């Protein structure tokens, strides 16, 4: 953990804010969600003001939780006639460390996920809300995860919070069949959480292992639950294992991105790959086939190839065709185009990307579409279009590692660019 107060506060905000919101919302109720978000923000501001002038606390995370909890109680006492005291809040232990017991946090987060996914909310609002209050995602991160714009996410969050306020939604943990009814959205949330960790939008942190680990831990907990265990959950967990197996090979010693074709496959974790195969086999029980099954099969196909040149691209194309039937999303179409290019069908790949619905909007807000088109035109030696798309991608990503990779591709087109 960083020693400088400013860096430490930034680090803790990334890693603890979401947990704090989840725990405090469990204590004070969903009706006080906005208050909880405010006091968590205020606790980090107070830390920034306090720690730079004095000694850091022995347990910064517990210090932040204690400050936020006290601020919430003070605010409620000022704005409500009800007396809020320790006796009425049994979860308010005097020893704040218990909030950070690993099992308790995992359980609290899992409960909070199910609670946040209220069936009376639209699914798009459910996902925006759960990403915000459980994982502490910024509006920008949520927009990236859901392939939409920041104003759209702000509207969804406002709509969800207004619904909670007007309908006076209580903090109630679903059980029995209600768990199964919310399970699909929970799987989607965990998928998005892992994806943000795998390809983070943070300036200086391309891979956030904490988010990936959290997603895998929660997914494993679901597979072990009597009601929530399902072939889909096993398929999702296997997918996460296959991707996590490649962490150590994705960045070099300078924190620059190493593309799949250049990765040292000896660095891939064979233990995680074997675990991925285990869960993929478990997912074959029954007749259920989800897009997680297909995505996991795609990831497994990459793991089967000892070298990039031995990748079975024809098999991958078949899997992407099947995936398109289950999930005809822009991301799937983009990845399928990359497979076409690897098979030598570069122009067909470009045509496929250009046919993506609402591509102009995606090109405006999400760097990956411009980056892929730039790379495809570069393969065709169309330097003008390649450079234009790559420069557009460079301006859209916030990740320094991604900027470095795009800049290097631009340099190969125009050596004068630096």
Protein Blocks (a to p, Z undefined) as FASTA:
>chain_A
ZZblklmmmmmmmmmmmmmmmmmmmmnopklmmmmmmmmmmmmmmmmmmmmmmccdfblm
lmmmmmmmmmmmmmmmmmpcbdcdfklmmmlcfblmlmmgfklmmmmmmmmmmmmmcfkb
cfklmmmmmmmmmnopafklmmmmnopafklmmmmmmmmmmmmmmnopacdddehjlmmm
mmmmmmmmmmmmmmmmmmccbfklmbafklmmmmmmmmmmmmmpmklgcfklmmmmmmmm
mmmmmmmmmpcfkopacdfklpcfklpcfklmmmmmmmmmmmmgojbdcfklmmmmmmmm
mmmpmbfklpcfklmmmmmmmmmmmmccfklmmmmmmmmmmnopamlmmmmmmmpghklm
mmmmmmklmmmmmmmmmmnopaklmmmmmmmmmmmpmbfklmmmmmmmmmmmmmmbZZ
